[in-house]
Structure formats: structure tokens, C-alpha cells
Amino acid sequence: MNINEIDNVKRVALGCDHGAFDQKMTIKRYLETLGYVVKDVGCHSKDSVDYPDIAAAVCRKVVSGECERGIMLDGAGIGSSMACNKIRGIRAALCYDIRTVLNSREHNNANVLTLGGPLHNAAQLCEMTKTWLQTRFPGGRHLVRVNKIMALERVGED
């Protein structure tokens, strides 16, 4: 794992379900003003969708390397976190404030952030996503633990 490559974030996969559409659009516009390339994988309206489908699309962009990180929003962030963490190579973190955002990056090297869009105002969402994208993973003792998390994907494959 090359820590410097992971922390050089330019492209972000962004998705939501219908309940967090407005919040996704707020984040998308904000990240674009910061210079990020945002790959919007849906949903593209407030019409009902199934969040696992969009969560999987966000994760595919990250796992393929097309995007360095992903952000997924739904009503509470819980279902999206569960769905994202089923995808091999993903370390999704459901965060709800700056402290959990920092922890997800500094301790767990999360590559997907899940948020309960309607649970936060626009300023909070923008601050959390900016902080999450700009927080570096220091490695060190945390790298050993992240590697152990990733090894859990291989349990039962033998």
C-alpha cells in the first residue's frame, strides 16, 4: 500500500439515494469549487432508488482506481455503510461529526465516507467532506491494523 498515492485525492465518486439527493448536490457543487473531479454515479433525481445499487457503484469507482475516494449518502448513512463494506477493498466509515471523520482517516484509512445526508446542514456536510478528503493517513501502527482489517476479506477462502 503506497500511502502517498492514496492521500493524493483528485477524483471522488459521489452517490446518494433519493432521500439525500439535495445534500449530494450541495456536496458535489462544493467539492467542484475546491478543484476535485466529482464522478456522480447517481441518483440523479428524487425518484425512489435502492441505496445498495448506488453504494456499489461508488465502490466500483474506488476499487477500480478511477477515483481515489468515494462518498455515499442516504437517510442515516447506516445502510450505505453496510452495503459498501461488502465490496472487497472498501473500508467505508459512517461518520457523524469532525471527530469521527478524522478518526476514519487517521486510524482506519477509510476510502469511502458514508453520511446521513438529512442529519446535517449544508455547512456541516461541506466541512466533514473537505476534512475527510484532506486528512492524511499516517500509517505506522495504524497500517498494521488496517492490514488486519483487509485480511478479514480473505477469511474462509482457503
matplotlib code that plots the C-alpha trace (Angstrom):
import matplotlib.pyplot as plt

x = [0.0, 1.5, 0.2, 1.2, -0.8, -3.9, -3.6, -3.3, -7.0, -8.2, -11.2, -14.1, -17.0, -20.2, -23.6, -26.8, -30.3, -33.4, -33.6, -30.2, -30.4, -30.3, -27.4, -25.4, -25.9, -24.6, -21.5, -20.9, -21.0, -18.8, -16.1, -16.0, -15.3, -12.3, -11.0, -12.0, -13.2, -16.5, -17.9, -21.6, -22.9, -26.5, -29.1, -30.0, -33.4, -35.6, -37.3, -37.0, -33.9, -32.3, -29.2, -27.3, -27.1, -25.7, -23.3, -22.0, -21.4, -19.5, -17.3, -16.6, -15.1, -12.8, -11.8, -11.1, -8.8, -11.0, -11.5, -9.2, -12.1, -15.9, -18.7, -22.2, -25.2, -28.6, -31.1, -28.9, -25.7, -26.1, -27.4, -24.9, -22.0, -23.2, -23.5, -20.2, -18.3, -19.5, -17.3, -13.8, -11.2, -13.5, -13.2, -16.3, -16.9, -20.2, -19.2, -21.4, -19.0, -15.5, -14.0, -15.3, -14.2, -10.6, -10.6, -11.8, -8.9, -6.1, -6.8, -8.7, -7.6, -11.3, -11.6, -15.4, -17.3, -20.9, -23.2, -26.8, -27.4, -30.6, -29.0, -26.6, -26.9, -25.0, -22.1, -21.6, -21.6, -19.1, -16.8, -16.9, -16.3, -13.5, -11.8, -12.2, -10.7, -7.8, -6.9, -3.8, -3.4, -0.2, 0.5, 2.7, 0.9, -2.4, -1.2, -0.8, -4.4, -5.7, -3.9, -5.6, -9.0, -8.3, -7.1, -10.6, -11.8, -9.8, -11.2, -12.8, -11.2, -8.7]
y = [0.0, 3.3, 5.8, 8.8, 7.6, 7.1, 10.5, 12.3, 12.7, 14.3, 12.2, 11.5, 9.1, 10.5, 8.9, 9.0, 7.6, 9.7, 10.8, 12.6, 14.0, 17.6, 17.0, 15.2, 18.1, 20.5, 18.4, 18.0, 21.7, 22.4, 19.8, 21.1, 24.6, 23.0, 21.6, 17.9, 15.9, 14.5, 11.4, 11.5, 7.9, 8.8, 9.0, 11.9, 12.9, 12.4, 9.4, 6.3, 4.1, 1.3, 2.6, -0.6, -0.2, 3.3, 2.3, -0.5, 2.0, 4.4, 1.5, 0.2, 3.6, 3.4, -0.2, 0.2, 3.2, 5.5, 7.5, 7.7, 8.0, 7.7, 9.4, 7.9, 9.5, 8.1, 8.9, 7.8, 6.5, 3.2, 1.1, 2.6, 1.8, -1.8, -2.2, -0.5, -2.7, -5.8, -4.8, -6.2, -3.5, -1.0, 0.5, 2.5, 4.7, 6.1, 9.4, 12.0, 14.7, 16.0, 13.8, 10.6, 11.9, 12.4, 9.0, 7.3, 8.6, 8.7, 5.4, 3.3, 4.8, 4.8, 5.1, 5.6, 8.0, 7.4, 10.1, 10.5, 13.5, 14.8, 14.6, 17.5, 21.1, 22.2, 23.8, 20.6, 18.4, 20.6, 20.8, 17.0, 16.1, 18.6, 17.5, 13.8, 14.3, 16.4, 14.2, 12.1, 8.5, 8.5, 4.7, 3.5, 1.4, 2.0, 0.4, -2.9, -2.7, -1.6, -4.6, -6.9, -5.4, -6.1, -9.6, -10.4, -10.3, -13.5, -15.4, -18.6, -18.5, -21.3]
z = [0.0, -1.1, 1.4, -0.7, -3.7, -1.5, 0.0, -3.3, -3.9, -7.1, -8.1, -5.9, -6.6, -5.2, -4.8, -2.8, -2.6, -3.2, 0.5, 0.3, -3.3, -2.2, 0.2, -2.6, -4.9, -2.2, -1.7, -5.4, -6.1, -3.1, -4.0, -7.6, -6.2, -4.3, -7.6, -7.1, -10.1, -9.0, -10.6, -9.8, -10.0, -9.0, -8.1, -10.4, -9.0, -6.0, -7.6, -5.4, -5.8, -3.8, -2.0, -2.2, -6.0, -5.8, -3.0, -5.1, -8.0, -5.7, -4.5, -8.0, -8.9, -5.9, -6.2, -10.0, -9.2, -11.3, -8.1, -5.1, -2.7, -2.5, -0.6, -0.3, 1.3, 2.4, 5.1, 8.0, 6.3, 8.1, 5.2, 2.7, 5.1, 5.4, 1.6, 0.9, 3.3, 1.4, -1.5, -1.5, -1.0, 0.6, 4.1, 4.5, 7.5, 8.7, 10.2, 12.0, 13.1, 12.6, 15.3, 13.6, 10.2, 11.4, 13.1, 10.0, 8.0, 10.6, 12.2, 9.6, 6.2, 5.2, 1.4, 1.4, 3.6, 4.3, 5.7, 6.7, 4.4, 6.0, 9.5, 8.8, 7.4, 4.3, 6.3, 8.3, 5.2, 3.4, 6.4, 7.0, 3.4, 3.0, 6.2, 5.2, 1.8, 3.1, 6.1, 5.5, 6.7, 8.8, 8.5, 11.3, 13.9, 12.2, 9.0, 10.8, 12.0, 8.6, 7.0, 9.6, 8.6, 5.0, 5.8, 7.1, 3.5, 2.9, 5.9, 4.7, 1.2, 1.9]

ax = plt.figure().add_subplot(projection="3d")
ax.plot(x, y, z, "-o")
ax.set_aspect("equal")
plt.show()
